[in-house]
Amino acid sequence: MGDLPLPALATYATLVAVAVAAEAARRKRWFGVAKPAATLALLAVLGWPPEGALGVLVTVGILLSLGGDVALLSKSRQAFLVGLGLFLLAHVCYAAGFARHGHVSAVPAAAGVAFAAFALLFVRILWPGIEGLRAPVIAYAAGITVMVTTAVATLGGSLRGAPLLAAGAVLFFASDTNLGWNRFRKSYPRHNTVTLILYWAGQLGIVLAARWGA
């Protein structure tokens, strides 16, 4: 399907492992360094300079995600809103890139309906806990729903790595669902670890698909 950038993947995996371990051990300084470093390492996995419109848009999405990662190191409400906005812009970039390789069929249409229905239900469940943040949360839910739908729409098309792209987008969606549940509804032990693993696995799927599809 394409070459595997083994040194970049090894670096990425190491940084992700360090970040996850630091979060689990509550080592804030280590986590504060390793978290953005892991996301930045995705650029090496993607390759520089990026090739094609998809590569460029995914690169911009990764940089916006990096900014969101840094913002979310703080637990303040303002930092959360900044992080939410940056990740929303990242999803817009991803969706714009994915849409160039998508096609209309029953599968993406059904997926879009399913993800939209889930997002609406999930926001409704979170509604009591997101007072004061409802407009940005609704906007974000809409953005990530479009992103994952356009990713699924690449299945069956000409994009190499489309299954990996769709899987990555779904994992990203699952990561944010887990984050929202634990921030606004009810947390469970090690939920941050689950969120991080889903997030970085999802980003990796998107990046590899963009590398191979360039």
C-alpha positions as CSV (number, residue, x, y, z in Angstrom):
1,M,0.0,0.0,0.0
2,G,2.9,2.3,0.6
3,D,6.2,2.7,2.5
4,L,6.2,2.7,6.2
5,P,8.3,5.5,7.8
6,L,9.7,3.2,10.5
7,P,12.0,5.7,12.3
8,A,9.2,8.3,12.4
9,L,6.7,5.6,13.6
10,A,9.1,4.5,16.3
11,T,9.6,8.0,17.5
12,Y,5.9,8.6,17.5
13,A,5.1,5.4,19.4
14,T,7.8,6.2,22.0
15,L,6.4,9.7,22.6
16,V,2.9,8.4,22.8
17,A,4.0,5.8,25.4
18,V,5.8,8.4,27.4
19,A,2.8,10.8,27.3
20,V,0.4,8.0,28.4
21,A,2.7,6.8,31.1
22,A,3.2,10.4,32.4
23,E,-0.5,11.1,32.4
24,A,-1.1,7.8,34.3
25,A,1.6,8.7,36.8
26,R,0.4,12.3,37.1
27,R,3.7,13.7,36.0
28,K,2.4,17.0,34.7
29,R,5.8,18.3,33.5
30,W,6.6,15.2,31.5
31,F,3.1,15.1,30.1
32,G,3.2,18.7,29.2
33,V,6.3,18.1,27.0
34,A,5.4,14.6,25.7
35,K,1.8,15.3,24.7
36,P,2.5,18.1,22.1
37,A,5.7,16.3,21.0
38,A,3.8,13.2,20.2
39,T,1.3,15.1,18.0
40,L,4.2,17.0,16.4
41,A,5.8,13.7,15.5
42,L,2.9,13.0,13.3
43,L,4.3,15.4,10.8
44,A,7.4,13.2,10.4
45,V,5.1,10.2,9.8
46,L,3.2,12.1,7.2
47,G,6.4,13.3,5.5
48,W,7.7,16.8,4.6
49,P,6.9,18.6,2.5
50,P,3.3,17.3,2.3
51,E,2.2,16.1,-1.1
52,G,-1.2,16.9,-2.7
53,A,-4.1,18.8,-1.3
54,L,-5.0,16.0,1.2
55,G,-1.4,16.0,2.5
56,V,-1.5,19.8,2.9
57,L,-4.9,19.9,4.6
58,V,-3.9,17.1,7.0
59,T,-0.7,18.9,7.9
60,V,-2.7,22.0,8.8
61,G,-5.1,19.8,10.8
62,I,-2.2,18.3,12.7
63,L,-0.8,21.8,13.5
64,L,-4.2,22.9,14.7
65,S,-4.5,19.8,16.8
66,L,-1.1,20.6,18.3
67,G,-2.4,23.9,19.3
68,G,-5.5,22.2,20.8
69,D,-3.3,19.8,22.7
70,V,-1.3,22.6,24.3
71,A,-4.5,24.5,25.2
72,L,-6.1,21.5,26.8
73,L,-3.1,21.1,29.1
74,S,-4.9,23.7,31.2
75,K,-8.1,22.8,32.9
76,S,-9.6,26.3,32.7
77,R,-12.8,27.0,30.9
78,Q,-11.1,29.5,28.6
79,A,-8.4,27.1,27.6
80,F,-11.1,24.4,26.9
81,L,-12.9,26.8,24.5
82,V,-9.6,27.6,22.7
83,G,-8.8,23.9,22.4
84,L,-12.3,23.2,21.2
85,G,-12.1,25.9,18.6
86,L,-8.7,24.7,17.3
87,F,-9.8,21.1,17.0
88,L,-13.0,22.2,15.3
89,L,-10.8,24.0,12.7
90,A,-8.7,20.8,12.4
91,H,-11.8,18.8,11.6
92,V,-12.8,21.4,9.0
93,C,-9.4,20.9,7.3
94,Y,-9.7,17.1,7.5
95,A,-13.2,17.1,6.1
96,A,-12.1,19.4,3.2
97,G,-9.3,16.9,2.4
98,F,-11.4,13.8,2.7
99,A,-14.3,15.3,0.6
100,R,-11.9,15.5,-2.4
101,H,-11.7,11.7,-2.3
102,G,-15.3,10.8,-1.3
103,H,-18.2,9.6,-3.3
104,V,-21.9,9.4,-2.9
105,S,-23.4,6.0,-2.1
106,A,-25.6,4.3,0.4
107,V,-22.8,3.6,2.8
108,P,-21.6,7.1,3.5
109,A,-25.2,8.4,3.5
110,A,-26.2,5.8,6.1
111,A,-23.0,6.5,8.1
112,G,-23.7,10.2,8.1
113,V,-27.2,9.7,9.4
114,A,-26.0,7.3,12.1
115,F,-23.2,9.6,13.3
116,A,-25.5,12.6,13.2
117,A,-28.1,10.8,15.2
118,F,-25.5,9.6,17.7
119,A,-24.1,13.2,18.1
120,L,-27.5,14.6,18.7
121,L,-28.4,12.0,21.3
122,F,-25.0,12.5,23.0
123,V,-25.3,16.2,23.1
124,R,-28.8,15.8,24.6
125,I,-27.4,13.5,27.3
126,L,-24.7,16.0,28.1
127,W,-27.1,19.0,28.0
128,P,-27.4,19.6,31.8
129,G,-23.6,19.6,32.2
130,I,-22.7,21.9,29.3
131,E,-24.7,24.9,30.4
132,G,-22.8,28.0,29.2
133,L,-20.9,25.9,26.6
134,R,-23.8,24.6,24.6
135,A,-23.3,26.6,21.4
136,P,-19.6,25.7,21.0
137,V,-20.2,22.1,21.9
138,I,-23.0,21.8,19.3
139,A,-20.7,23.4,16.7
140,Y,-17.9,21.0,17.6
141,A,-20.3,18.0,17.5
142,A,-21.4,19.1,14.0
143,G,-17.8,19.6,12.8
144,I,-16.6,16.2,13.9
145,T,-19.7,14.5,12.5
146,V,-19.0,16.0,9.1
147,M,-15.3,14.9,9.4
148,V,-16.1,11.3,10.2
149,T,-18.8,11.1,7.6
150,T,-16.5,12.4,4.8
151,A,-13.9,9.9,6.0
152,V,-16.3,7.0,5.6
153,A,-17.3,8.4,2.2
154,T,-13.8,7.6,0.9
155,L,-14.5,3.9,1.3
156,G,-14.8,2.2,-2.1
157,G,-13.2,5.1,-3.9
158,S,-9.8,5.6,-5.4
159,L,-8.0,6.7,-2.2
160,R,-5.4,4.2,-1.1
161,G,-5.7,3.6,2.7
162,A,-9.3,4.7,2.8
163,P,-10.2,1.9,5.3
164,L,-7.4,3.2,7.5
165,L,-8.6,6.7,7.1
166,A,-12.2,5.8,8.0
167,A,-11.0,3.8,11.0
168,G,-8.8,6.7,12.2
169,A,-11.7,9.1,11.9
170,V,-14.0,6.8,13.9
171,L,-11.4,6.4,16.6
172,F,-11.0,10.2,16.8
173,F,-14.8,10.5,17.1
174,A,-14.7,7.9,19.9
175,S,-11.9,9.7,21.7
176,D,-13.9,13.0,21.8
177,T,-17.0,11.1,22.9
178,N,-15.1,9.6,25.8
179,L,-13.7,13.0,26.7
180,G,-17.1,14.7,26.6
181,W,-18.7,11.9,28.7
182,N,-16.0,12.2,31.4
183,R,-15.8,16.0,31.4
184,F,-19.5,16.7,31.4
185,R,-21.3,13.6,32.6
186,K,-19.5,11.0,34.7
187,S,-15.8,10.1,34.9
188,Y,-14.3,6.6,35.4
189,P,-10.8,5.6,36.4
190,R,-8.1,6.1,33.7
191,H,-10.5,7.7,31.4
192,N,-7.8,10.2,30.2
193,T,-5.6,7.2,29.2
194,V,-8.4,5.8,27.1
195,T,-9.1,9.2,25.5
196,L,-5.4,9.7,24.6
197,I,-4.9,6.2,23.1
198,L,-8.0,6.6,21.0
199,Y,-7.0,10.1,19.9
200,W,-3.4,9.2,18.8
201,A,-4.5,6.0,17.2
202,G,-7.1,7.9,15.2
203,Q,-4.6,10.6,14.2
204,L,-2.1,8.0,13.1
205,G,-4.7,6.3,10.8
206,I,-5.5,9.6,9.2
207,V,-1.9,10.6,8.7
208,L,-0.9,7.2,7.2
209,A,-3.8,7.3,4.8
210,A,-2.9,10.8,3.8
211,R,0.7,9.8,3.2
212,W,-0.2,6.8,1.1
213,G,-2.9,8.7,-0.8
214,A,-0.8,11.6,-1.7
